[in-house]
């Protein structure tokens, strides 16, 4: 079935779905409706991810600052918080956070300053 899907998928120029691929396989004689029903075809395609895009295509579709591996890009942000009692006076709380883009590891630090 995988070979039949690949043969038919190559002929599609625009968007395609499971139903269109199934119909094309039947029309070309690569599959027989008596041997595989549309619902069975859909279940097998979904279970084995047979219509998943190639790895090359997905690796090129990244966001502007997205990185594939850990420690390639860290992003930081700060936030000023409330004033809290600290010793004899008041201090403003600040939050500083660092985020690794690929692993989503978060490092944060709270700081009190007067």
N, C-alpha and C positions, 0 to 999 in steps of 0.2 A: 504494500500500500504506500510506503514511503516513496518508492521510485515513481509511482503513478502521480503522487502529489507534486514531486519535484518537476516532472515533465510538464505538467499542466501549469504549475505556478510560474514557470519561466515565460509562458506565453501571455501572462497578464501584465499590462502596462500600468494600469491605475490601481486603485484600491480593490481588494478582494476579500471575501469572507469564506467560511467553511461551506456554505450552501453553493456558492459559485464554483468552488473547487470541486465539490462532489458532482455537480451537474456536468462540468467539463470532463471529468474522469469517465463518467457514464457515456457521454456523447462520443468520446474518442475510443471507447471500447476497452479502456484500461481497467475498469471495474464493472461488475455486473450487479444490477440492482437486486437480483434474486439472491445473490451471495452476501451482500452487505447493505443493510438498510441505512437510510439517512441518519437516523438517531444513533445507530451503532458507529457509523463513520464519525459523527460529531464527537461522541464520547472518546473514541480512540485518538482522534486528533488532539483533543483537549488534554487527555491523560498523558500523552507522550510529547506534547508541545510541538507538534509537527509543523505548525504555521508560525512558529516563533521566528522573529527576524534574525539574520546572521549576526555573529559576534562583531564583525567589522562595522556594521551599520550602527549597532547600539553603542559601541565604544566611541564613535564619532559624535554621537548625540549627547553632549554634556553641556551643562550650564556654564556660563562664562567663567566662574571661579571654582568650578567643581574639579576635584582631583581624585584619581583612582586609588592612590596609595597613602597610607598614614604618614604623617609628618611632612607632606609636600606643601600643605597650606594650613596655617592657623589663622583664625580670626579672633579679634578681641573686641570687647565692649565694656563700657563702664556705666554705672548708674549711681546718681546721688540719692541718698535716702533721707530718712528723718533725723532730727536732732534727738539724741538720747543723753540721759544723765551719765556722766563719766567723771568719777572722782568728785571734785568740788564744783566743776562746771558742766557745760554741755559740749557734746562733740557730734559732728555730722557723720552718719554712717555712709560708707561708699562700698559698692560691690564692683569688683573687677573680675571678668570672666574671659577665659580663653577656650576656644572650641577648635578641635582638629576636624577638618572638613570630611575626610574619608572615614575615620573610625567613629566620629561623633563623640570623642572623649572630651569631657568638660572639666576644666580646672577653674576653680573660683577662689576668691580671697575677699574677706570682709575687712575693711580698714576703718578705723575711727580716727578722725582728725579734728583738731580744734580750730 
